[in-house]
Amino acid sequence: MNLIANGPPATRVTGQPLAGGQPSAATIVPSMDKLNTLDDWLAYCERLHPTAIALGLDRVRSVARTMNLAFDCPVITVAGTNGKGSSCAMLEAILGQAGYRTGVYTSPHLVHFEERCGVRGEMVQGAALLPHFERVEASRGDTSLTYFEFTMLAIFSLLAEAKLDVVILEVGVGGRLDSVNIIDADCALITSIDIDHTELLGADREAIGFEKAGIMRPGKPVVVGDPVPPQSVLDHAAEVGADLWRLGRDFNFSGDKLQWAWAGRGRRYAGLAYPALRGANQLVNASGVLAALTALRDRLPVTAQAVRNGLAMVELPGRFQIISGQPTLVLDVAHNPHSVAALAENLDAMGFYPCTHAVFGAMADKDLAAMLQRVGPMVDRWYFTDLPTPRAASGAGLMARWQAGKQRPYVTGQVFASPVQALQAAVAAADPADRIVVFGSFYTVGAVLKEGLPRLFAPHAMPGRPAPSSL
């Protein structure tokens, strides 16, 4: 049984107080007859704690123990700078194809909060979460919880009662002090490690690696999918006595244009089709996933056919998602230099497009100059956008950053109030053979997906309609 882990106290707090001041947790007493919907509960959670992020396990662990929260099935915890969501989706797809009853917790969501919780391959319904929000509220007493902590506990409560065979948990930020780390996992998977959230995790890969290594447990397997992991990760595995599975030593992969193969610790898969999730980086993610499944094969045996079917059927919106149309649309939640570099590589591999239009919105605390520099050579027209959160950089601020490092004089840029307006402007300016890339924050891509999957048809492609003026 996976019980609540002991761990370090809170050491870092960040975020802006809510407007108008923040009452103490003890003074926020909801009228329970007014908390009737999921939206009601989410709005309540947003005003419960004075900061958006408060890393540390003491408060959330205390409430979880009051709830007697525990999982009675194997748990896989996934951490990393990039690739966490894709890895969780692959694990869920393969284990589902193997016949296991899966539960998944991920964050953040793109459009609907319910995306954060999957049970047996289906997104949970909001109504099913309501009694679990009530359970958290009844258990917390005077303990103040962040939005992330409160909602995570509610989802964990649902998963713990769902009679599952395996639970997959995505870490939010870092690992050591992230709320998800209250659970002792049977296997830890660390995807990539790069620079992000430096105000919380440290300024270099060694410091960030140490934080992510905090999800390791003594005697339990930890899969490290980063090809060149920080020494801090390797040292921590040795210090705690974890069973380290390292890419290039304990498992490896190879491939050609048509198929790929994987081998590691007594298990081989040959002639595999490439994962349904696009992009060269997904092969590294898939390799780590197969290592994690191999490490748990005594408890969760998986057939080669389940692997093939799962990788072929896996879906995850917003991860180098290509939507056919005129022009072609690409959606990617690349929001740090490492993931934007992967996006640029994947865009380059798509082949020639006469013009690439980019809709971009991002948080202000990101390394914006590095992100713009890495994808800049691929973009001919920019559409910078505001986002509906105080953490975001303004569209005007993004454009100023871009102009400061602009190297191609003929490239143009404009500012828009929302991602939807920016996309509409890009469609109006595009030719049918062009490409539009929407990337950056989850807010950016989520706004475009809010009304469903967009299918683009530029006015130029519609007979009888005049072409709009160019930017």
BADRENTI-351377 format. One record per atom (N, C-alpha, C, CB): residue in three letters; z, x, y. Coordinates in steps of 0.05 Angstrom, whole numbers, plus 5000, padded with zeros to 4 digits. Glycine has a CB too. Layout:
BADRENTI-351377
alaZXY/...
This chain:
BADRENTI-351377
met500050174976/met500050005000/met500050185025/met502549815000/asn498350115044/asn498050275068/asn499950175090/asn495150275079/leu502150315093/leu504250225111/leu503950355138/leu507050295099/ile505650275157/ile505550385183/ile506450675183/ile507250225203/ala504950855195/ala505551135194/ala507551215216/ala502951295198/asn509051425210/asn510651545231/asn508851735247/asn513051705219/gly509451775273/gly507651935288/gly508852015315/gly504951795293/pro507352145332/pro508352245357/pro508752025378/pro506452455368/pro510452065397/pro510851875419/pro508551885438/pro513451915433/ala508451695456/ala506351685477/ala506651935495/ala506451425493/thr504452055502/thr504552285520/thr502652255543/thr503952535505/arg500652075541/arg498652055562/arg498251765569/arg496052195555/val498151705594/val497551435603/val495451455625/val500151295614/thr493551265624/thr491451265644/thr490650985650/thr488951425635/gly489150945672/gly488150685679/gly489150595706/gly489050475658/gln488050395717/gln488750295743/gln490450045740/gln486250235760/pro492650025756/pro494149775756/pro492449535764/pro496649795775/leu493149305753/leu491549075760/leu492048995789/leu492348845742/ala490148865801/ala490348785830/ala492748605834/ala487748645839/gly494148665856/gly496448495863/gly498948575850/gly495848215856/gly499048805836/gly501448895823/gly501548795795/gly503848805838/gln503448905779/gln503648835751/gln506548765744/gln502649055733/pro507148525736/pro509848455727/pro510548595701/pro510148155725/ser513048615696/ser513848735670/ser513148545647/ser516948795670/ala513048665623/ala512348505600/ala514248275596/ala512248675575/ala516848315603/ala518848115598/ala518347865616/ala521548225603/thr517147915640/thr516747695658/thr514147535654/thr516747795686/ile512447635636/ile509947485630/ile510447305607/ile507647685624/val511047055612/val511546865591/val509346655592/val514346725595/pro507546665572/pro505346475573/pro506146195566/pro503146565554/ser504846005577/ser505245735568/ser503445695543/ser504445525591/met504745665520/met503245675495/met501245445493/met505145665472/asp501745225508/asp499845005506/asp497345065522/asp501044755516/lys497445285538/lys495045365553/lys493445585539/lys495845465580/leu494445695517/leu493045895502/leu491845765477/leu494946135494/asn489645625482/asn488445465461/asn485945585449/asn487845185471/thr484745775463/thr482245885454/thr482446195454/thr479945795473/leu480446315441/leu480346605441/leu480146715469/leu478046705424/asp478546595486/asp478246685514/asp480946665528/asp476146515528/asp482546465523/asp485146445535/asp486846685528/asp486546185527/trp486946755502/trp488546975493/trp487547235504/trp488546985462/leu484947275505/leu483847525516/leu484547565545/leu480847545511/ala484347345560/ala485147355589/ala488047425591/ala484447085603/tyr489747315574/tyr492647375575/tyr493047665568/tyr494147195554/cys491747775548/cys492048055540/cys491248245563/cys490448115515/glu489248165578/glu488248345600/glu490348385622/glu485748225612/arg492248205625/arg494148225647/arg496948295637/arg494247975663/leu497148365612/leu499848405600/leu500948685605/leu499648365570/his499248885608/his500149165611/his499049285637/his499249335586/pro500549455650/pro499649555676/pro497349745675/pro501949685689/thr496649855652/thr494350035651/thr492449955629/thr495350325647/ala489950045631/ala487949975611/ala488350125585/ala485150025622/ile489150385588/ile489450555564/ile492250685566/ile487250765562/ala493750675544/ala496350805543/ala496650925515/ala498750605550/leu495651175512/leu495651295486/leu498551345476/leu494151555487/gly499051295451/gly501651325439/gly502151115419/gly503851325461/leu503851165399/leu504150995377/leu506850835376/leu503951145352/asp508750915393/asp511450795391/asp511450495394/asp513250925411/arg510250395416/arg510350115422/arg508849945401/arg509250055449/val506450035395/val504849875376/val505949895348/val501849965377/arg507050125341/arg508250155314/arg510749975311/arg509050445309/ser512249955333/ser514649785332/ser513849495327/ser516149815358/val511849395341/val510949115337/val509849075309/val508949035359/ala508249275300/ala507049245273/ala509149235252/ala505149485268/arg511349385255/arg513549375235/arg514949105236/arg515549595240/thr515248995260/thr516448725262/thr514748525248/thr516848655292/met512048565249/met510248385236/met510048435206/met507448415248/asn511348645196/asn511048725168/asn508048775161/asn512248515149/leu506648895178/leu503748935175/leu503149155156/leu502448995202/ala501549105135/ala500849305116/ala498249215101/ala503149365096/phe496749405092/phe494349345075/phe494949415046/phe491849495086/asp494149245028/asp494649304999/asp492049374985/asp495949064986/cys490249515000/cys487749604989/cys487049875002/cys485449404993/pro485150024991/pro484450285004/pro483450245033/pro482250414988/val484250435050/val483450425078/val481950685085/val485950395096/ile479750655099/ile478150875109/ile478350865140/ile475150865099/thr479251085152/thr479351105181/thr477151285191/thr482151205191/val475751205212/val473451355222/val473851425251/val470751185219/ala473751685257/ala474051795284/ala471651965291/ala476751945287/gly471352035316/gly469152215324/gly468152145352/gly466852195305/thr466852325365/thr465752275392/thr463452075391/thr464852535405/asn461652115372/asn459351935369/asn458951895339/asn456752055382/gly457751665332/gly457151615304/gly459251445289/gly456751865290/lys461451375303/lys463551225289/lys462450945281/lys465951195307/gly461250805300/gly460350535294/gly458250525272/gly459350405319/ser456350715274/ser454250735254/ser455450795226/ser452150945261/ser457350975225/ser458651045199/ser460150805188/ser460551285203/cys461550655205/cys462950425195/cys460950215184/cys464650295218/ala458750185198/ala456749985189/ala455550065162/ala454549955210/met455050325158/met453950415133/met456050385110/met453150715135/leu458550455116/leu460650415096/leu460850125088/leu463350515106/glu460849955108/glu461049665102/glu458649565085/glu461149505128/ala456249655092/ala453849565078/ala453749665049/ala451349665093/ile454449915045/ile454350025018/ile456549895000/ile454650325018/leu458949885011/leu461149774995/leu460649474990/leu463849815009/gly459449335009/gly458749055005/gly456749024983/gly457748935030/gln454749194983/gln452649184962/gln453849264934/gln450349374968/ala456049414935/ala457349474909/ala459149254899/ala459049734913/gly459349034915/gly460848804906/gly463748784917/gly460948794877/tyr464448964934/tyr467248964945/tyr467548774968/tyr468049254953/arg469848664970/arg470548494993/arg471448675016/arg472748274985/thr469848705036/thr470248895057/thr471448765082/thr467649035065/gly473048925096/gly474048845122/gly473549075141/gly477048775122/val472649025166/val471949235185/val473149165212/val468949265187/tyr474349365225/tyr475249355252/tyr473749565268/tyr478249385255/thr472349485290/thr470949665307/thr471449595336/thr467949675301/ser470849775354/ser471049715383/ser469449935397/ser474049715392/pro468449865422/pro468649595435/pro466449415423/pro468349625465/his466149185435/his464048995427/his461749005447/his465148715423/leu459448915439/leu457148905458/leu457148645473/leu454548935442/val457248415460/val457048155473/val459447985467/val454448015463/his460147945442/his462247765434/his464647915423/his461247555414/phe467047845431/phe469447985421/phe469547975390/phe471947845432/glu468647755378/glu468847725349/glu467347945334/glu467747465341/glu465548095348/glu464148315335/glu466048525325/glu462148435354/arg468448535336/arg470348745329/arg471548715301/arg472648745349/cys471248475289/cys472448425263/cys470348305244/cys474848235266/gly469948445222/gly468148335201/gly469548305175/gly465648525198/val469148085162/val470348025136/val468147955116/val472447795138/arg467948105095/arg465948065074/arg463148045085/arg466547805058/gly462548225104/gly459848245116/gly459248045137/gly457948215094/glu461147885146/glu460647685166/glu462547715190/glu460947395155/met461547675214/met463247685237/met465247455236/met461547665263/val467747515242/val469847315241/val469447105263/val472647445244/gln470346865258/gln470146655278/gln472646665296/gln470046375264/gly472246615322/gly474446635341/gly476846465333/gly473446555368/ala476446225323/ala478646045316/ala480446175294/ala477545775307/ala479246335277/ala480746455255/ala482746665266/ala478946585235/leu482246765290/leu483946975301/leu486346855316/leu482447145320/leu486246605323/leu488346485340/leu491146505329/leu487746195346/pro491646435303/pro494346465293/pro495346745292/pro494546345265/his493546935291/his494347215290/his495047325318/his492147385278/phe493747215339/phe494647275366/phe497447155371/phe492747155387/glu497946925360/glu500546795362/glu502646965348/glu500446515351/arg501847075325/arg503747235310/arg504547495325/arg502547315283/val502547615338/val503147855353/val505047785376/val500547985364/glu504447565390/glu506147485413/glu508947425404/glu504947235427/ala509247295381/ala511947225371/ala513447475363/ala511747035348/ser512047685356/ser513347925345/ser513948135366/ser511648045324/arg512648135388/arg512848355407/arg515348355424/arg510448365425/gly516548115428/gly518948105444/gly518348195472/gly521148275433/asp519948395482/asp519448495509/asp517648735510/asp522148575522/thr516348805487/thr514649035486/thr511948975499/thr514149125457/ser511249145518/ser508649115532/ser506449245516/ser508749235561/leu504249105512/leu502049205497/leu499549205514/leu501549045471/thr497849405511/thr495249395524/thr493449195511/thr493949675524/tyr491249125524/tyr489248955513/tyr488349055486/tyr486748925532/phe487749315484/phe486849435459/phe488949405437/phe486149735463/glu491449465444/glu493549455424/glu494049175414/glu496149575435/phe494248985432/phe494748705425/phe492548595407/phe495048535450/thr490048635416/thr487848525401/thr487448665374/thr485248545417/met488048925373/met487849075348/met489848965328/met488349375353/leu492348925336/leu494348815318/leu493648535308/leu497148805332/ala492448375325/ala491648105316/ala489448135294/ala490547945340/ile487548315298/ile485448345278/ile486548465253/ile483148525290/phe488348665255/phe489648775231/phe491148565216/phe491549005239/ser492448385230/ser493848165217/ser491947995200/ser495347995237/leu489647925212/leu487747765198/leu486647915173/leu485347695216/leu486048175177/leu484948325154/leu487048355132/leu484048605164/ala489548385139/ala491648425119/ala492048175101/ala494248495132/glu491347945112/glu491647695097/glu489047605084/glu492647475115/ala486847755086/ala484247665077/ala483547725048/ala482147785095/lys485447845033/lys485047905005/lys482548075001/lys484747644988/leu482648315013/leu480348495014/leu480648714993/leu479948615041/asp478348834986/asp478349064968/asp478449334983/asp475949054950/val477549335008/val477449575024/val477349505053/val474949755016/val478649665070/val478749625099/val477649875112/val481549545109/ile475949835132/ile474750055147/ile475550025176/ile471550055145/leu476850235187/leu477950215214/leu476650425232/leu481050255213/glu475650345254/glu474450535274/glu476550605295/glu471950415287/val477050855299/val478850955319/val477650905347/val479451255315/gly479350835366/gly478350785393/gly477751045409/gly480250615408/val479951185417/val479651425433/val481351645419/val480651385462/gly480051865412/gly481452095400/gly482152035372/gly483952155416/gly484752015366/gly485651975338/gly488651995336/gly484252165320/arg489752225344/arg492552275340/arg494352065353/arg493252545351/leu493751985377/leu495351795392/leu493951525395/leu495851905420/asp491751485381/asp490351225382/asp491851025365/asp487451255373/ser491950775374/ser493450565360/ser492750535331/ser493150305374/val490250575324/val489350545297/val490850735278/val486250595295/asn491750955289/asn493151155273/asn495951075264/asn493251405289/ile496750835270/ile499250735257/ile498950695228/ile500250475271/ile496550675218/ile495950625190/ile495450885176/ile493550435187/asp496750925153/asp496151155135/asp493751095119/asp498651225117/ala491551235125/ala488951175111/ala488851335085/ala486651245129/asp487251225066/asp486751365041/asp484551575044/asp486051165020/cys482851545064/cys480751745070/cys480151735099/cys478151685053/ala480051965111/ala479251985140/ala476452105141/ala481252165155/leu474851995160/leu472152095165/leu471952165194/leu469951885156/ile471452415200/ile470952505228/ile468052575231/ile472752755235/thr466652425248/thr463752455250/thr463052705267/thr462552195263/ser462352665292/ser461752885310/ser464052935329/ser459152835325/ile464153175340/ile466253245360/ile464853375383/ile468353435347/asp465053245406/asp463853355430/asp465453275455/asp460953265433/ile464453335478/ile466053295503/ile465853005512/ile465053485525/asp468052865513/asp468252595524/asp471252525527/asp466752385505/his471852345546/his474552265551/his476352505556/his475652095528/thr475452695572/thr476852945576/thr479552905590/thr475153135593/glu479852695606/glu482352645619/glu484552565600/glu482052425640/leu483752475576/leu485652385555/leu485852595533/leu484852125544/leu483652715525/leu483552875501/leu483453175505/leu481252795485/gly482853265530/gly482653555535/gly479853625544/gly483353705510/ala479553865554/ala477153945568/ala475054085550/ala477754125590/asp475854155525/asp473954295508/asp474054185479/asp474554595508/arg472154275463/arg471954175435/arg474354235419/arg469454285422/glu475654455424/glu478054525408/glu480354325413/glu478954815415/ala480754265439/ala482854075445/ala482153795434/ala483354055475/ile479653715438/ile478753455429/ile478853435398/ile475953385439/gly478053655385/gly478153665356/gly481053635345/gly477053925346/phe482953755359/phe485753725351/phe486653435352/phe487553895369/glu485853295373/glu486553015376/glu485352845353/glu485752905403/lys482852895347/lys481452735326/lys482552805299/lys478452785327/ala483453055295/ala484553135269/ala487152995263/ala484953445268/gly488352865283/gly490852725279/gly490752495259/gly491852625305/ile488352405252/ile488152195232/ile488452295203/ile485552045236/met488552555199/met488752665172/met491552605161/met488352975173/arg491752595134/arg494252545121/arg494552745098/arg494352255110/pro497052835092/pro497453025070/pro496452925044/pro500453085068/gly494953095030/gly494053025003/gly491752835002/gly496252924988/lys490852735025/lys488652535026/lys486052675035/lys489352305045/pro483752575025/pro481252695033/pro480652645063/pro479052595016/val479552845076/val478452815103/val475652935103/val480352955124/val473752775110/val470952865111/val470252935140/val469052635101/val469253175144/val468553275170/val465453305171/val469953545178/gly464153125185/gly461253115185/gly459953285207/gly460352845188/asp461553395225/asp460453565246/asp459553825234/asp462653615268/pro457053905238/pro456054155225/pro457554405234/pro453154185232/val458554405258/val460054635268/val462754535280/val458454795290/pro464654475263/pro467154355272/pro468854555287/pro468754235249/pro470354455307/pro472254635320/pro474254755301/pro473754485343/gln475254995306/gln477155115288/gln479754955287/gln477755405298/ser480354815309/ser482754655309/ser482754435287/ser483154515336/val480454335280/val480254135259/val480754265232/val477354005259/leu479654495227/leu480054635202/leu482954715199/leu478154875199/asp484054815221/asp486854905220/asp488754675214/asp487655045246/his488254445226/his490054215222/his489854115194/his489353995242/ala487454125182/ala487254035154/ala488954215136/ala484254045145/ala488854475141/ala490454665125/ala493454615130/ala489754955131/glu494154565155/glu496954535162/glu498254295149/glu497254515193/val496854065148/val497953825137/val497453805107/val496953585151/gly495753975096/gly495153955068/gly493153735060/gly497653925052/ala491353675078/ala489253485072/ala487153605055/ala488053365098/asp485753435040/asp483553525022/asp480953525039/asp483253334997/leu480253755049/leu478053785068/leu475353785054/leu478354035085/trp473653595063/trp470853585055/trp469253665079/trp470053295043/arg467953895077/arg466554005100/arg463554015095/arg467554285107/leu461953905115/leu459053915113/leu458154205111/leu457753775137/gly456354265092/gly455354535088/gly456854685067/gly455354675113/arg459354595060/arg460854725040/arg461454545016/arg463554835052/asp462454305022/asp463254115001/asp461153904996/asp465853985008/phe459353865016/phe457153685012/phe454853765031/phe458053385017/asn452453675025/asn450153755041/asn447953555037/asn449254035033/phe445953575054/phe443653395050/phe441053545058/phe443953135068/ser438853445048/ser436253555055/ser434253325055/ser435353775034/gly431953375067/gly429953155068/gly427253245078/gly430952935085/asp425253075073/asp422653125084/asp421852875099/asp420553185061/lys419252835104/lys418352615121/lys418752345107/lys415552645129/leu418952345080/leu418952095066/leu421752015054/leu417052105044/gln423352215047/gln425852155033/gln427852375038/gln425352105004/trp430352325029/trp432352525032/trp434252525007/trp434052485058/ala435852735005/ala437552764982/ala440352854992/ala436452954961/trp442352794976/trp445152864982/trp446452974957/trp446752624993/ala448253174961/ala449753284938/ala452453374948/ala448253524926/gly454453334931/gly457153414938/gly459153364916/gly458053284964/arg460653564909/arg462953544890/arg462353364866/arg465353434904/gly460353444850/gly459853314825/gly458253054827/gly462353244812/arg457053004850/arg455452764854/arg452852824869/arg457052544869/arg450652714860/arg448052754873/arg446552494877/arg446352954857/tyr445252474899/tyr443352254903/tyr440652374911/tyr444452054925/ala438552294897/ala435952404903/ala433952174909/ala434852574879/gly431852234924/gly429852044930/gly430851804946/gly428651944905/leu432651854965/leu433751634981/leu431751575004/leu436451714992/ala431451315009/ala429951245034/ala431751295058/ala429050945033/tyr430551345081/tyr432151395105/tyr433651135113/tyr430351485128/pro436051175125/pro437550935133/pro436050755152/pro440151025146/ala436650495151/ala435250305168/ala435950355197/ala436050015160/leu438350475203/leu438950555230/leu437250785238/leu441950625233/arg435850775260/arg433850975268/arg435251215281/arg431850855286/gly433751435281/gly434651675295/gly435451895276/gly437051605312/ala434852145283/ala435352375266/ala438352405262/ala434252625279/asn440052335281/asn442952365278/asn444052185257/asn444252305304/gln442651965249/gln443751785229/gln443851915201/gln442051535228/leu442252115197/leu442352255171/leu444952405168/leu439952435167/val445852525190/val448452665190/val450652455185/val448952815216/asn450552225198/asn452552015194/asn452551925165/asn451951785213/ala450151875154/ala449951775127/ala451051985107/ala447051705120/ser450652235113/ser451652445095/ser454752435094/ser450652715104/gly455952405117/gly458852385118/gly459852135103/gly459852385146/val458451915106/val459151665092/val459151705062/val457251435101/leu457051835052/leu456851875023/leu459052065013/leu454151995016/ala459852255030/ala462052425022/ala464652265021/ala462352655043/ala465152095040/ala467551925039/ala467651745014/ala467751755064/leu465351625008/leu465251454984/leu465651614959/leu462551304983/thr464551864958/thr464952034935/thr467852114932/thr463152284937/ala469152164955/ala471952244954/ala473752014944/ala472952324982/leu472851764947/leu474351534938/leu473251414912/leu474451324959/arg471551554898/arg470151434875/arg471951344853/arg468151634864/asp474351464850/asp476151374829/asp477251094835/asp478451574825/arg477551024860/arg478650764868/arg476550564876/arg480650794891/leu474250664886/leu472050494895/leu469450604884/leu472050474926/pro468950584858/pro466450684848/pro464050534859/pro466450664817/val461950684865/val459550574878/val457150674863/val459350644908/thr455250494856/thr452850574842/thr450750684861/thr451750344826/ala448850834850/ala446650944866/ala445050714878/ala444851124850/gln444750494864/gln443250264874/gln444650134898/gln442850054852/ala447350124897/ala448850014920/ala448450194945/ala451849994913/val448350454941/val447750644963/val445050594974/val448050934953/arg443050564957/arg440250524966/arg440050254982/arg438350524943/asn441150044970/asn441049784982/asn442549775009/asn442049574964/gly444949895009/gly446549895033/gly445250035056/gly449150015028/leu444150275051/leu442850425072/leu440250285082/leu442150715062/ala438950145064/ala436550005071/ala437049755088/ala434949925046/met439449635085/met440049375097/met441949395121/met441149185076/val443049625126/val445049645147/val443849575174/val446149935148/glu445449435191/glu444549355217/glu446749415237/glu443749055218/leu446049505261/leu448049545282/leu446549545309/leu449649815278/pro446849335325/pro445349325350/pro446149545369/pro445849055364/gly444149635385/gly444749825406/gly444950115398/gly447249745419/arg444150175374/arg444050455366/arg441150535361/arg445750505340/phe439950645381/phe437050705382/phe435550475369/phe436450975367/gln436050235379/gln434849995369/gln432149945383/gln436649745374/ile430049945368/ile427349915378/ile426349635374/ile425350115365/ile425649495395/ile424749215394/ile421749215402/ile426449035413/ser420149125384/ser417249115388/ser416548915410/ser415749045363/gly414648985426/gly413748805448/gly411748955465/gly416048705464/gln411048835487/gln409148955506/gln410448945534/gln406348825506/pro411949145541/pro412349415529/pro414449415507/pro413049615550/thr414649645494/thr416749695474/thr419449715488/thr416149945457/leu421549605476/leu424249625487/leu426049785468/leu425449345491/val427549975480/val429450135465/val432250085476/val428650435465/leu434150025459/leu436949975468/leu438750185455/leu437849685461/asp440350315470/asp442150525459/asp444650555476/asp440650795458/val446950535463/val449550565477/val450350855481/val451750415462/ala448351035483/ala448951315489/ala450351335516/ala446251485489/his452851435516/his454351435541/his455951695546/his456351205540/asn455051905533/asn456152175539/asn453952375534/asn458652235521/pro454252625543/pro452052815541/pro451052855512/pro452853075552/his452852865493/his452052905465/his450252685455/his454552935447/ser451052435459/ser449452215449/ser446852175466/ser451051955450/val446952245491/val444552225507/val442552445499/val445152265537/ala443452675491/ala441652885480/ala440352785455/ala443253145475/ala441852645437/ala440652535413/ala438552315420/ala442852415395/leu439252155440/leu437351955449/leu434752085459/leu438551785472/ala434952295475/ala432552435485/ala430852535462/ala433352655504/glu432152655442/glu430752755419/glu429352525404/glu432652895400/asn430652305401/asn429452075387/asn427151955403/asn431551865381/leu427451945430/leu425251845446/leu422852025444/leu426151825476/asp423252285444/asp421052475441/asp419552435415/asp422152765444/ala421052365394/ala419852335367/ala418252075365/ala421952345346/met418551895384/met417151645383/met414151675388/met418251445402/gly413351895400/gly410551935407/gly410051885436/gly408851755390/phe407451855443/phe406651845471/phe406751555482/phe403751945474/tyr407951525506/tyr407851285521/tyr406951355550/tyr410651135521/pro405151205561/pro404151275588/pro406351295609/pro402151075597/cys408351125607/cys410551125626/cys413051025612/cys409850935651/thr415251165617/thr417851085607/thr419650995630/thr419251325591/his420550755629/his422350635648/his425150635636/his421450345656/ala427150715652/ala429950735642/ala431850575659/ala430851025641/val433250385646/val435350235658/val437950365650/val435349925649/phe439550445670/phe441950615664/phe444350515680/phe441350905670/gly446550475665/gly449150415677/gly451350555661/gly449650115679/ala453350665674/ala455350825660/ala458050825674/ala454351115656/met460050905660/met462750935672/met462851175690/met464850955650/ala464551155711/ala464651375731/ala465951625720/ala466251275755/asp467451605699/asp468851845689/asp467152015669/asp471451765675/lys464751935665/lys462952085647/lys461752325661/lys460751895636/asp460652505646/asp459252735657/asp456352645663/asp459252985637/leu456152515686/leu453652375692/leu451352575697/leu453952205717/ala451952795710/ala449852995716/ala448653105691/ala451053225733/ala450353165671/ala449353265645/ala447653055631/ala451653355627/met448552805632/met447052585618/met444352555631/met448652325620/leu444252555658/leu441652515671/leu439852755666/leu442052475701/gln440952985665/gln439353225661/gln438053225633/gln441053475665/arg439553135614/arg438553155586/arg436352955580/arg440853105567/val436452715592/val434452525586/val432352515608/val435652245583/gly432852645631/gly431052635654/gly428152705648/gly431952825674/pro427552915632/pro424752975627/pro423152755613/pro424553225610/met424552555601/met423252345586/met422652105603/met424852265562/val423752095628/val423751845644/val421951875668/val426551775653/asp420251665673/asp418451665696/asp419351485719/asp415651585687/arg420951275712/arg421951085732/arg424751005724/arg420050835734/trp426551035743/trp429350965739/trp430150705752/trp431151195749/tyr431950555738/tyr433050305748/tyr436050325744/tyr431750055733/phe437450415765/phe440350455763/phe441850185769/phe441350675783/thr443950135754/thr445249875756/thr448249885759/thr444549715732/asp449249705775/asp452149655776/asp453049525750/asp452949475800/leu455549545744/leu456749415720/leu459249265728/leu457349635698/pro459949055713/pro462148875721/pro464848985712/pro461748605709/thr465549225719/thr468149335713/thr468849555734/thr468249455685/pro471349565743/pro472049765763/pro471750055754/pro474849725772/arg471650095728/arg471350365717/arg468550475720/arg472150365687/ala466650305726/ala463850385726/ala463050525752/ala462050145722/ala461150715749/ala459850825772/ala457950615784/ala458251085764/ser457650605810/ser455850415822/ser452950505817/ser456450395852/gly451150315819/gly448350395816/gly447450585838/gly446550145818/ala448450545862/ala447850735884/ala448951015878/ala448950625910/gly451351025866/gly452551275860/gly451051425838/gly455451245851/leu450051275818/leu448351395797/leu445751505809/leu447751185775/met444551355827/met442051445839/met442551695855/met440851215857/ala444751705870/ala445351945885/ala445752185867/ala447951905902/arg447052155844/arg447352375825/arg444652465815/arg449152285801/trp442852275809/trp440252335799/trp438552485820/trp438752085790/gln438752385845/gln437152515867/gln438152805872/gln437452355892/ala440752855868/ala441753115873/ala440653325853/ala444853115871/gly439953235829/gly438853415809/gly435953365803/gly440353405785/lys434553205819/lys431753125813/lys429953365815/lys430852915833/gln428253395794/gln426453625792/gln423553545792/gln427053785768/arg422953285787/arg420153195786/arg419753005809/arg419553045758/pro418353085830/pro418152935855/pro416852655852/pro416653085875/tyr415152615833/tyr413752365830/tyr415352155816/tyr411152415816/val417652225804/val419352025791/val420751855811/val421352165771/thr420851585807/thr422051405826/thr424551285815/thr420051185833/gly426151175834/gly428651045826/gly429350815844/gly430951255826/gln430750615834/gln431750385849/gln434450305839/gln429750145846/val435850145855/val438550065849/val438649755846/val440650155870/phe440149665826/phe440349375821/phe443249285816/phe438649295796/ala443749035820/ala446448925818/ala447348875790/ala446648675834/ser445448855771/ser446248805743/ser444148915724/ser446548495739/pro444848965699/pro442849065680/pro440548875676/pro444249115653/val441148615676/val438948415672/val436948425695/val440148125670/gln437948455720/gln436048475742/gln434448735741/gln437648465769/ala435748945732/ala434349205729/ala432149185708/ala436349425722/leu432849055685/leu430849025664/leu428548845673/leu432148905639/gln429148635688/gln426948455698/gln425048615716/gln428148215713/ala426148785733/ala424548955750/ala422849145734/ala426249105771/ala424049265713/ala422449445696/ala420249305682/ala424349575676/val420749065672/val418648915659/val416348845678/val419748655646/ala417148765702/ala415048695722/ala413348935730/ala416448585747/ala414449175729/ala412949415737/ala411449545714/ala414849615749/ala412149475689/ala411049615666/ala408349515657/ala413049585642/asp406749685646/asp404349615632/asp405049565603/asp402249845634/pro403349415588/pro403949345561/pro404449585542/pro401749175549/ala403149805548/ala403350045531/ala405750215538/ala400950205533/asp407250145559/asp409550305567/asp411950265549/asp410350225596/arg414150395556/arg416650385542/arg418950345562/arg417050635524/ile420750165555/ile423150125571/ile425550195555/ile423349835582/val427250365566/val429650455552/val432050355568/val429750765549/val433850205555/val436350115567/val438550265553/val436649795564/phe440150425568/phe442150585556/phe444550625574/phe440950855548/gly446650745562/gly449050795577/gly451450645565/gly448750725606/ser453050525581/ser455450385573/ser454750145555/ser456950295597/phe456750065539/phe456549815524/phe456049585542/phe459149775507/tyr457149595567/tyr456649375586/tyr453749355593/tyr458249425612/thr452349585594/thr449449585601/thr447849455580/thr448549875606/val448149545555/val446549435533/val447449155526/val446849615508/gly450149105527/gly451148835521/gly450048625540/gly454148835522/ala449748685565/ala448748495585/ala445848415578/ala448848605613/val444348595568/val441548545561/val441348365536/val439948805557/leu443348395518/leu443348245493/leu444847985495/leu444648415471/lys446047925518/lys447747695520/lys446347435513/lys448947675548/glu443847405520/glu442347155515/glu440647185489/glu440547085538/gly441247385473/gly439647415449/gly437847665451/gly438047175443/leu436447715429/leu434647945428/leu432247905446/leu433848005399/pro431948075467/pro429648035485/pro427048125473/pro430148175511/arg424947965476/arg422248045469/arg420648065494/arg420947845448/leu419648295500/leu418448345526/leu415348305526/leu419148625536/phe414448175547/phe411548155551/phe411048195581/phe410447875541/ala410148435587/ala409648495615/ala407548315627/ala408848795618/pro407848245653/pro405848075665/pro402948185663/pro406448035695/his402748445662/his400048565659/his398748485632/his400248865660/ala400448405613/ala399348345586/ala398648045584/ala401448405565/met399247885605/met398747605604/met396047535617/met401047445616/pro394147435603/pro391547375615/pro391747185639/pro389647255593/gly390247245659/gly390147075683/gly392247125703/gly390346795674/arg394147305698/arg396247355717/arg395747625731/arg399047365703/pro396047635757/pro395647875772/pro397848075766/pro395347825802/ala397248325768/ala399348535764/ala401148545788/ala398048815759/pro403748565783/pro405648585806/pro405348855820/pro408548535797/ser406448865844/ser406349125857/ser408149325843/ser407249095887/ser407449575845/ser408949785831/ser411449855847/ser407250035827/leu413250005835/leu415750085848/leu415050265872/leu417650225828/
